Amino acid sequence: MTHPPQRPAPGAAVSGGSSDPNAIDPRVFPPSARRGRQCGELKIGDLRATALTESFGSPLYVVDEDAARATARVIREALQGEARRVGTEATVYYASKAFLCVEVARWMAEEGLAIDVASGGELAVALAAGVDPARIGFHGNNKSVAEIERAVRAGVGTLIIDSEVETGRIAAAASAAGVRQRVRLRVNSGVHASTHAYLATSHEDQKFGQPLGEAARLVGDILAHETLEFVGLHCHIGSQIFATDGFRESARRLLSVYRELGELAGSPIPELNLGGGFGIAYTSAEADEAPQIAEIARELADIVASSAEEFGIPIPKLAFEPGRAVIGQAGVTLYTVGTTKTVQLAGSDAAEDPADRGYPERLYVSVDGGMSDNPRPALYGADYQVRIANRSSEADPALVRVVGKHCESGDIVVDRDELPGDVRPGDTLAVAATGAYCWSLSSTYNYVPRPPVVAIRGGVARVIVRGQTEEDLLAQSVVTGDARTNGDTK
């Protein structure tokens, strides 16, 4: 029998940032999440967490549709309102790579957002949802010729040119389709976002975009093609960014070349796409630092307006591509605890971590999912907040690490947080802010099927992405009648 780890001094800070391990922080969980009166069970959209897992299984992705829609409206209205204030317009694209299915694409379109896709598959989903092709932007550093041709034929509103070779490919596809295709050029402003190295996408040494110093030459090449309509530059400085300084500086650098580009084109460049990357709070500790969209919108509108005046150009129409900021907080993942064990920290390497000083023990809590349904901790060292969902508890808090069931020591769901020390097998855990880049990055590692995605609206839950079964995975294996013929294509 293991004993719950002892708690250090009261109020000691861990990633959750709260001295109450039962607290449901509305800045991290969906706004509808709360503790019920009986047993303190977590409810999302008025539905009990255990009722959801009993109906749909565990692990389970849960998305509060009302929260996602409301956030989409708030972001769109803020960015468009500030654009109007300085005398221009703004289009807000939903960056679908964060999480896309037919239903989510439909929600975003109904809330007035355009859709940003980065593959033929994402384009197919958006079209299946009935999204107007003219309101789709197509990204990607290696769009295939087939993808380009399909996008042009479908009437996709804007293709983003990521490399020089794509200019000719898109021009040829447009010529074959008998259309003039709108395009943007993706450039790197050289602004290094304050984020994880894998999430910073506008420094010079990486796969996306072209150097800003090459913009005039590349735009000249675009303008030489009658089948292409150049509408502006695009830049995305990274993801999960809290500070607004990078956005402001990037916008100014981009606009600094607009006069030259306008002279090449014979008229002012009409649009500027500043990308997305607005950060969200994954833990209560981050919640006080997360940027407010109203502040971001105001600062970006001001810098665009002042820079346009400085460089003597008309204020261009603006475009933005938030993804995580729209859908991240609306999602919660529910797990079931399988095993727990206590590890002594005193005298171990872990005790050298300043954040763990004062904790003599750590409680490992193993759940029925892991890096297959959320690889972000393994990829980026991402942190999350966890709560017991089937009950509240008066037990003393314990330092915990929530881990998955995969054969990897890095299979960590929540690196460090506090839970009531009596967390035990059979408990339901809720990990907050998993709406973005969890299902979309998921895998079937160790042949663990992907969980379903359930949306809640108006107190009703429904499946919007079917989960996989072991039978689904087995059906993908091809068994030949005679192993000796494997590889023989004659």
C-alpha positions as CSV (number, residue, x, y, z in Angstrom):
1,M,0.0,0.0,0.0
2,T,1.3,3.5,-0.9
3,H,0.7,6.6,1.1
4,P,-0.1,9.9,-0.4
5,P,3.0,12.2,-0.6
6,Q,3.2,14.8,2.2
7,R,2.6,18.3,1.3
8,P,5.3,21.0,1.9
9,A,4.6,24.4,3.3
10,P,1.0,25.6,2.7
11,G,0.6,27.6,-0.5
12,A,3.6,26.1,-2.2
13,A,3.3,26.8,-5.9
14,V,3.1,24.1,-8.6
15,S,2.0,24.3,-12.2
16,G,-1.6,24.6,-11.2
17,G,-0.9,27.7,-9.3
18,S,-3.7,27.2,-6.8
19,S,-3.5,26.1,-3.1
20,D,-6.9,24.3,-3.6
21,P,-6.5,21.1,-5.7
22,N,-10.2,21.0,-6.1
23,A,-10.6,24.4,-7.7
24,I,-11.9,24.7,-11.2
25,D,-10.3,27.8,-12.7
26,P,-12.7,29.4,-15.3
27,R,-9.6,31.0,-17.0
28,V,-8.3,27.5,-17.8
29,F,-11.4,25.2,-18.0
30,P,-14.4,26.1,-20.1
31,P,-16.5,28.7,-18.5
32,S,-19.4,26.2,-18.0
33,A,-17.2,23.9,-15.9
34,R,-18.1,23.8,-12.2
35,R,-18.3,21.5,-9.3
36,G,-21.7,19.9,-8.6
37,R,-23.3,20.1,-5.2
38,Q,-23.4,16.4,-4.7
39,C,-19.9,14.9,-4.2
40,G,-18.4,17.9,-6.0
41,E,-18.3,16.1,-9.3
42,L,-17.1,18.2,-12.3
43,K,-19.8,19.3,-14.7
44,I,-19.2,20.6,-18.2
45,G,-22.2,22.2,-19.8
46,D,-24.4,20.9,-17.0
47,L,-23.3,17.3,-17.8
48,R,-21.5,15.2,-15.2
49,A,-18.0,14.0,-16.1
50,T,-18.8,10.4,-15.1
51,A,-22.0,10.4,-17.1
52,L,-19.9,11.4,-20.2
53,T,-17.4,8.6,-19.7
54,E,-20.1,6.1,-19.0
55,S,-21.8,7.0,-22.2
56,F,-18.9,7.5,-24.5
57,G,-15.9,5.8,-22.9
58,S,-12.6,6.8,-21.5
59,P,-10.3,8.5,-22.5
60,L,-12.7,11.1,-24.0
61,Y,-12.2,14.4,-25.6
62,V,-14.9,16.9,-24.6
63,V,-15.5,20.2,-26.4
64,D,-17.9,22.8,-25.0
65,E,-19.4,24.0,-28.3
66,D,-21.0,27.1,-26.7
67,A,-17.6,28.2,-25.3
68,A,-15.8,27.6,-28.7
69,R,-18.5,29.6,-30.5
70,A,-18.4,32.4,-28.0
71,T,-14.6,32.7,-28.1
72,A,-14.7,32.8,-31.9
73,R,-17.2,35.6,-31.8
74,V,-15.2,37.6,-29.2
75,I,-11.9,37.3,-31.2
76,R,-13.6,38.1,-34.5
77,E,-15.4,41.1,-33.1
78,A,-12.3,42.4,-31.3
79,L,-10.0,42.2,-34.4
80,Q,-12.6,43.5,-36.8
81,G,-13.7,46.3,-34.4
82,E,-10.2,47.6,-33.9
83,A,-9.6,47.5,-37.7
84,R,-12.7,49.6,-38.3
85,R,-11.5,52.1,-35.6
86,V,-8.3,52.8,-37.7
87,G,-10.2,52.9,-41.0
88,T,-9.7,49.5,-42.5
89,E,-11.2,45.9,-42.4
90,A,-10.2,42.6,-41.1
91,T,-10.8,39.0,-42.0
92,V,-10.4,36.4,-39.2
93,Y,-9.4,32.9,-40.4
94,Y,-9.7,29.9,-38.0
95,A,-6.4,28.1,-38.1
96,S,-7.9,24.7,-38.5
97,K,-4.7,22.7,-37.8
98,A,-5.5,23.4,-34.1
99,F,-8.5,21.1,-34.3
100,L,-10.7,20.3,-37.4
101,C,-13.6,18.2,-38.1
102,V,-16.7,18.9,-40.2
103,E,-18.7,20.1,-37.2
104,V,-16.0,22.5,-36.0
105,A,-15.5,23.9,-39.5
106,R,-19.3,24.5,-39.6
107,W,-19.3,26.3,-36.2
108,M,-16.5,28.6,-37.3
109,A,-18.2,29.5,-40.6
110,E,-21.4,30.2,-38.8
111,E,-19.6,32.5,-36.4
112,G,-18.3,34.5,-39.3
113,L,-14.7,33.2,-39.5
114,A,-13.0,32.2,-42.7
115,I,-11.0,28.9,-42.6
116,D,-7.2,28.4,-42.9
117,V,-6.1,24.9,-44.2
118,A,-2.7,23.4,-44.7
119,S,-3.3,20.2,-46.6
120,G,-5.6,18.6,-49.1
121,G,-7.3,16.7,-46.3
122,E,-8.0,19.8,-44.3
123,L,-9.4,21.4,-47.5
124,A,-11.7,18.4,-48.0
125,V,-13.0,18.7,-44.4
126,A,-13.8,22.4,-44.9
127,L,-15.5,21.8,-48.2
128,A,-17.5,19.0,-46.7
129,A,-18.7,21.4,-44.0
130,G,-20.1,23.7,-46.7
131,V,-17.5,26.4,-46.1
132,D,-17.5,28.9,-49.0
133,P,-14.3,28.2,-50.9
134,A,-13.7,31.9,-51.4
135,R,-13.3,32.1,-47.6
136,I,-10.6,29.5,-47.4
137,G,-6.9,30.2,-47.3
138,F,-4.5,27.4,-48.2
139,H,-1.1,27.2,-46.5
140,G,1.8,24.7,-46.6
141,N,5.5,24.6,-47.3
142,N,5.2,21.7,-49.6
143,K,1.8,21.8,-51.3
144,S,1.7,19.1,-54.0
145,V,0.8,19.9,-57.5
146,A,-2.4,17.9,-57.1
147,E,-3.3,19.8,-54.0
148,I,-2.7,23.1,-55.7
149,E,-4.8,22.1,-58.8
150,R,-7.6,20.9,-56.6
151,A,-7.6,24.1,-54.5
152,V,-7.7,26.3,-57.6
153,R,-10.5,24.3,-59.2
154,A,-12.5,24.4,-56.0
155,G,-12.3,28.2,-56.0
156,V,-10.2,28.6,-52.8
157,G,-10.0,32.3,-52.0
158,T,-6.2,32.6,-51.4
159,L,-3.2,30.4,-51.8
160,I,-0.2,31.3,-49.7
161,I,3.1,31.0,-51.7
162,D,5.7,29.6,-49.3
163,S,8.6,29.0,-51.7
164,E,9.7,30.3,-55.1
165,V,8.8,27.1,-57.0
166,E,5.1,27.4,-56.0
167,T,4.7,30.5,-58.0
168,G,4.9,28.7,-61.3
169,R,2.9,25.8,-60.1
170,I,0.0,27.9,-58.9
171,A,0.1,30.0,-62.1
172,A,0.0,26.9,-64.2
173,A,-3.0,25.5,-62.2
174,A,-4.8,28.8,-62.6
175,S,-4.2,28.9,-66.3
176,A,-5.5,25.4,-66.7
177,A,-8.6,26.3,-64.7
178,G,-9.1,29.5,-66.6
179,V,-9.1,31.7,-63.5
180,R,-7.0,34.4,-61.9
181,Q,-5.9,33.1,-58.5
182,R,-5.4,35.3,-55.5
183,V,-2.1,34.7,-53.7
184,R,-0.1,35.9,-50.7
185,L,3.6,35.6,-50.2
186,R,4.7,34.2,-46.9
187,V,7.8,36.0,-45.6
188,N,9.9,35.8,-42.4
189,S,10.1,39.1,-40.7
190,G,13.1,38.0,-38.6
191,V,11.2,38.5,-35.4
192,H,12.0,35.7,-32.9
193,A,8.8,34.9,-30.9
194,S,9.2,34.3,-27.2
195,T,8.0,30.7,-27.3
196,H,9.3,27.1,-27.7
197,A,11.9,26.8,-30.5
198,Y,9.6,24.4,-32.4
199,L,6.8,27.0,-32.2
200,A,8.7,30.0,-33.5
201,T,8.1,30.2,-37.2
202,S,9.5,33.6,-38.4
203,H,13.2,33.3,-37.8
204,E,15.5,32.8,-40.8
205,D,16.7,29.2,-40.3
206,Q,13.5,27.2,-40.7
207,K,11.3,25.6,-43.3
208,F,8.5,28.2,-43.7
209,G,8.5,31.3,-45.9
210,Q,11.0,33.5,-47.6
211,P,13.4,36.2,-46.3
212,L,11.7,39.6,-46.1
213,G,14.7,41.0,-48.1
214,E,13.7,38.8,-51.0
215,A,10.1,40.0,-51.1
216,A,10.5,42.5,-53.9
217,R,12.1,40.0,-56.2
218,L,9.6,37.3,-55.5
219,V,6.6,39.6,-55.8
220,G,8.0,40.7,-59.1
221,D,8.0,37.1,-60.3
222,I,4.4,36.8,-59.1
223,L,3.3,39.9,-60.9
224,A,4.8,38.6,-64.1
225,H,2.1,35.9,-64.2
226,E,-1.2,37.1,-65.6
227,T,-3.1,34.3,-63.9
228,L,-1.9,35.4,-60.4
229,E,-3.3,38.3,-58.3
230,F,-0.9,39.3,-55.6
231,V,-2.9,40.6,-52.6
232,G,-0.2,41.0,-49.9
233,L,2.3,39.5,-47.6
234,H,1.8,36.9,-44.9
235,C,3.9,36.3,-41.8
236,H,3.3,34.0,-38.8
237,I,5.9,34.6,-36.0
238,G,5.0,31.5,-33.9
239,S,2.5,29.9,-31.6
240,Q,1.6,30.2,-27.9
241,I,2.9,33.7,-27.7
242,F,2.1,35.9,-24.6
243,A,4.0,39.1,-25.3
244,T,2.6,41.4,-27.9
245,D,6.0,43.0,-28.7
246,G,6.8,40.5,-31.4
247,F,3.5,41.0,-33.2
248,R,4.0,44.8,-33.3
249,E,7.5,44.7,-34.5
250,S,6.7,42.1,-37.2
251,A,3.8,44.2,-38.5
252,R,6.0,47.3,-38.8
253,R,8.8,45.4,-40.6
254,L,6.3,44.0,-43.1
255,L,4.8,47.4,-43.8
256,S,8.2,48.9,-44.3
257,V,8.4,47.2,-47.8
258,Y,4.8,47.9,-48.9
259,R,5.7,51.1,-50.7
260,E,8.3,49.4,-52.8
261,L,5.9,46.5,-53.5
262,G,3.2,48.9,-54.4
263,E,5.4,50.6,-56.9
264,L,6.2,47.3,-58.5
265,A,2.5,46.4,-58.7
266,G,1.4,49.8,-59.9
267,S,-1.0,50.3,-57.0
268,P,-1.0,50.0,-53.2
269,I,-0.8,46.4,-51.8
270,P,-4.3,45.8,-50.5
271,E,-3.9,43.3,-47.7
272,L,-1.6,42.2,-44.8
273,N,-2.0,38.9,-43.1
274,L,-0.3,38.9,-39.6
275,G,-1.0,35.3,-38.8
276,G,-2.0,34.0,-35.4
277,G,-0.2,32.4,-32.5
278,F,-2.0,34.2,-29.6
279,G,-1.3,32.2,-26.4
280,I,-3.8,30.8,-23.9
281,A,-3.4,29.8,-20.3
282,Y,-2.9,26.1,-19.7
283,T,-2.6,26.5,-16.0
284,S,-3.8,28.9,-13.3
285,A,-0.2,30.1,-13.0
286,E,-0.2,31.2,-16.6
287,A,-3.7,32.7,-16.4
288,D,-2.5,36.1,-15.1
289,E,0.0,36.4,-17.9
290,A,-2.1,35.3,-20.9
291,P,-2.7,38.2,-23.3
292,Q,-6.2,39.6,-23.7
293,I,-7.5,39.6,-27.2
294,A,-8.9,43.1,-26.9
295,E,-5.4,44.4,-26.0
296,I,-3.8,42.5,-28.8
297,A,-6.3,43.8,-31.3
298,R,-5.9,47.4,-30.2
299,E,-2.1,47.3,-30.2
300,L,-2.0,45.7,-33.7
301,A,-4.4,48.1,-35.2
302,D,-2.5,51.0,-33.7
303,I,0.9,49.8,-35.0
304,V,-0.5,49.1,-38.5
305,A,-2.1,52.6,-38.7
306,S,1.0,54.4,-37.4
307,S,3.3,52.4,-39.6
308,A,1.2,53.0,-42.7
309,E,1.4,56.8,-42.0
310,E,5.1,56.6,-41.3
311,F,5.8,54.8,-44.7
312,G,3.3,56.9,-46.6
313,I,1.0,54.1,-47.7
314,P,-2.8,53.4,-47.3
315,I,-3.7,51.2,-44.4
316,P,-4.1,47.7,-45.9
317,K,-6.9,45.3,-45.1
318,L,-5.9,43.0,-42.3
319,A,-6.1,39.2,-41.8
320,F,-5.5,37.1,-38.8
321,E,-5.3,33.3,-38.2
322,P,-6.1,32.3,-34.6
323,G,-6.5,28.6,-33.8
324,R,-5.5,27.7,-30.3
325,A,-7.0,30.9,-29.0
326,V,-10.3,29.9,-30.4
327,I,-10.7,26.3,-29.5
328,G,-8.0,25.5,-26.8
329,Q,-9.9,26.4,-23.6
330,A,-13.1,24.9,-24.9
331,G,-11.6,21.4,-24.7
332,V,-11.2,19.0,-21.7
333,T,-9.9,15.4,-21.8
334,L,-11.3,12.9,-19.3
335,Y,-9.2,9.9,-18.2
336,T,-9.6,7.1,-15.8
337,V,-6.9,6.4,-13.2
338,G,-5.5,2.8,-13.4
339,T,-2.6,2.7,-10.9
340,T,-0.8,5.0,-8.5
341,K,2.7,4.8,-6.9
342,T,4.8,7.0,-4.7
343,V,8.4,7.9,-5.5
344,Q,10.8,9.3,-2.9
345,L,12.4,12.6,-4.0
346,A,14.7,13.2,-1.1
347,G,18.3,12.4,-2.4
348,S,17.1,11.7,-5.9
349,D,18.0,13.7,-9.1
350,A,14.4,15.1,-9.1
351,A,15.1,16.8,-5.8
352,E,17.5,19.0,-7.7
353,D,14.6,20.7,-9.5
354,P,14.0,23.9,-7.6
355,A,10.3,23.6,-8.2
356,D,10.2,20.3,-6.3
357,R,12.2,21.3,-3.3
358,G,10.2,20.8,-0.1
359,Y,8.4,17.8,-1.5
360,P,9.7,14.6,-0.1
361,E,7.6,12.4,-2.4
362,R,5.9,12.4,-5.8
363,L,2.8,10.5,-6.5
364,Y,2.7,9.0,-10.0
365,V,-0.9,8.7,-11.3
366,S,-1.3,6.5,-14.4
367,V,-4.2,7.0,-16.7
368,D,-5.7,5.1,-19.6
369,G,-4.4,7.4,-22.3
370,G,-1.2,9.4,-22.7
371,M,1.1,10.7,-25.4
372,S,-1.1,9.0,-28.1
373,D,-4.0,11.4,-27.3
374,N,-1.8,14.4,-26.2
375,P,1.8,14.4,-27.5
376,R,2.4,18.1,-26.6
377,P,4.1,17.5,-23.3
378,A,6.6,15.1,-25.1
379,L,7.0,17.4,-28.1
380,Y,7.2,20.8,-26.4
381,G,7.4,20.2,-22.7
382,A,3.9,21.6,-22.5
383,D,2.2,21.9,-19.1
384,Y,-1.4,21.3,-18.2
385,Q,-3.7,21.5,-15.2
386,V,-5.5,18.4,-13.8
387,R,-8.3,17.9,-11.4
388,I,-10.2,14.9,-10.0
389,A,-13.5,15.0,-11.9
390,N,-15.7,12.4,-10.2
391,R,-15.5,14.0,-6.7
392,S,-13.9,16.6,-4.6
393,S,-11.8,15.7,-1.6
394,E,-10.7,17.2,1.7
395,A,-7.5,15.1,1.6
396,D,-4.2,17.0,1.9
397,P,-2.8,18.0,-1.5
398,A,0.0,15.9,-3.0
399,L,2.6,16.6,-5.6
400,V,1.6,14.4,-8.6
401,R,2.8,13.5,-12.1
402,V,0.0,12.2,-14.4
403,V,1.4,9.7,-16.8
404,G,0.1,7.6,-19.7
405,K,0.1,3.9,-20.5
406,H,2.6,3.9,-23.3
407,C,6.1,2.3,-23.3
408,E,7.9,5.6,-23.1
409,S,9.3,7.2,-19.9
410,G,8.5,10.6,-21.5
411,D,4.8,9.6,-21.7
412,I,3.7,12.4,-19.4
413,V,0.3,14.0,-19.5
414,V,0.8,16.5,-16.6
415,D,4.3,17.0,-15.4
416,R,3.5,18.4,-12.0
417,D,0.4,19.6,-10.3
418,E,-1.3,19.1,-7.0
419,L,-4.2,16.7,-6.5
420,P,-5.9,15.5,-3.3
421,G,-3.6,12.9,-1.9
422,D,-6.3,10.3,-1.9
423,V,-6.5,10.1,-5.7
424,R,-7.0,6.4,-6.4
425,P,-7.6,3.8,-9.2
426,G,-11.0,4.3,-10.7
427,D,-11.1,8.1,-10.3
428,T,-11.9,10.2,-13.3
429,L,-9.4,13.0,-14.1
430,A,-10.0,16.1,-16.2
431,V,-7.1,17.8,-18.0
432,A,-8.0,21.3,-19.0
433,A,-7.4,23.3,-22.2
434,T,-7.0,20.3,-24.5
435,G,-9.1,21.6,-27.4
436,A,-6.1,22.5,-29.6
437,Y,-3.3,20.3,-30.9
438,C,-4.4,17.2,-29.0
439,W,-6.8,15.3,-31.2
440,S,-5.1,16.8,-34.3
441,L,-1.7,15.5,-33.2
442,S,-2.9,12.2,-31.8
443,S,-1.6,8.8,-32.9
444,T,-2.3,5.1,-32.4
445,Y,1.1,4.4,-30.7
446,N,1.2,1.0,-29.1
447,Y,-2.0,0.3,-31.0
448,V,-4.1,2.4,-28.6
449,P,-7.2,3.6,-30.5
450,R,-7.9,7.3,-30.7
451,P,-10.6,8.4,-28.4
452,P,-13.9,10.0,-29.7
453,V,-14.6,13.7,-29.6
454,V,-17.9,14.7,-27.9
455,A,-19.4,18.2,-28.2
456,I,-21.7,19.6,-25.6
457,R,-24.3,22.3,-26.4
458,G,-27.4,23.2,-24.5
459,G,-26.9,20.4,-22.0
460,V,-26.8,17.7,-24.8
461,A,-23.7,15.7,-25.7
462,R,-23.1,14.2,-29.2
463,V,-20.2,12.6,-30.9
464,I,-18.6,14.8,-33.6
465,V,-15.6,12.5,-34.3
466,R,-16.0,8.8,-33.9
467,G,-13.4,7.0,-31.7
468,Q,-11.4,4.1,-33.1
469,T,-11.6,0.5,-32.0
470,E,-9.0,-2.2,-32.1
471,E,-10.9,-3.7,-34.9
472,D,-10.5,-0.5,-36.9
473,L,-6.7,-0.7,-36.4
474,L,-6.5,-4.4,-37.3
475,A,-8.5,-3.7,-40.4
476,Q,-5.6,-1.6,-41.7
477,S,-3.2,-4.5,-41.6
478,V,-2.8,-6.3,-44.9
479,V,-2.3,-10.1,-44.6
480,T,-1.0,-11.8,-47.7
481,G,-1.7,-15.4,-48.6
482,D,1.9,-16.3,-49.3
483,A,4.6,-14.3,-47.4
484,R,7.1,-15.3,-50.1
485,T,5.4,-13.0,-52.6
486,N,5.8,-9.9,-50.5
487,G,7.4,-7.1,-52.4
488,D,7.0,-8.9,-55.8
489,T,5.3,-6.4,-58.1
490,K,5.7,-8.3,-61.3
